[in-house]
Amino acid sequence: MHYTVAPVVVFAVLALLALFMRWAFGTGDSRRRRPAAPSDDGLLLRVATASSRESALALRAVLSDAGIRSTVRSPAPHRVEVLVFPEDAERARSLAATFPG
């Protein structure tokens, strides 16, 4: 009889171990997360929106050459925003307006 009970016990222990590992190391994707508020940029202001990452990076290089710190984010597909600090926003907008990209 122990020939039939032993495999059942081993299978039950492995199943419980697998369930525990899934619970302990799971990513928790089963719960819905609230998306971050798209308007929450912190201290940064949006100075330009581009349709491609390459164009946004080229504008960022122009801003960097002018001594303006900037960053790029992609809030949606085919939409890339260039963000700067408030003290540089006016100069950055004027440079972005003359940027051909």
N, C-alpha and C positions, 0 to 999 in steps of 0.2 A: 504494500500500500504506500510505503514511503517513496516508491518510484513515481507515483502519480502526484503526490502532494508536493514534493520538492520542486518540480518545474513550475507548479502553480504559485508557490510562495516566491520563487525567484522572479517570475514574471510580475507578480504584484509589487514586489520591492522595487523592481526596475521602473514600473509604471509610476509609482509614487515618487521615486527619485527624479524621473523626467518631469513630472508635474511641478515638483518643488523647484527644479532648475529653471523651468519656464517662468514660474512666478518670480523667482529671485533675480534672474538676469534678463527678463523680458524688457522690451523697449517701452511698453505701455501705450502702444499706438491704438489700442482698442478704444480708449477714451478720446473724445473729441476735445481738441485744444482750441482755445479762442485765438484767432489770428491777431497779431500785433496791430495796433492802430497805425494806419499808414501815414497819418499826419504827425506822428511823434518823432521828430527829427532831433530832439534834444536842443543843443545849442546851434546846430547847423541850419543853414537856409539853402533852399534849392535855387540855383541860378540858371540852370539850363536842363532841358530834357532832350535826349537823343534817341534815335531808333536803333542804333547799333552800339555795341560796347567799344568798338574801335574808334568811332567818332567821339564818344565821350572821353576815352583815354587820350585822344589827340587834343581835345579841349583842355583836359587836365594838364597835359604837358605845357600848353600855352600859359595856363594859369601859374604853373610852377615856375616857368621862366620869368614871370612877372613878380615872383615872390609871394604868391598867394597859395596858402595851403588848401587842399581840396581832397574830396573823396568821391567815389562813384558807388552807386547802389542800383540794383535791378529790382524794382518793386513788382514788375509784371513782365511777361514775355514781350520782346521787341520794344522795351521801354527802359532806358537807362537815364538816371538822374545824376547831375553833378552838384555836390553840396559844398558850401564854404562856411566859414565863420562869419558872424554878423558884421564885424569890423571891415571885412574884405568884400562884402556882398556887392556894394555899389561898383567898385572897380572891376569885380569879376563879371557883373552883368554887362558892363560896357565892353569888356573884352569878348564876352560870349556873343554879343550883338554883332561884332565885326568878324566873328569866326565863320569861315565858309562852310564848315561841316554841319 
